[in-house]
Amino acid sequence: MTVGWPEKLPHMFNTAFTEKLWIVCNYRRETE
């Protein structure tokens, strides 16, 4: 990790990660 990152970057990464997790959970529910 580089020091001096904009504060938005971690937030953007967090949002993308949460979105992926939500999609995976939805997909699993539909497959069962």
Secondary structure, DSSP 8 states (H G I E B T S, - for coil): --TT--THHHHHHHHHHHHHHHHHHHHHHHH-
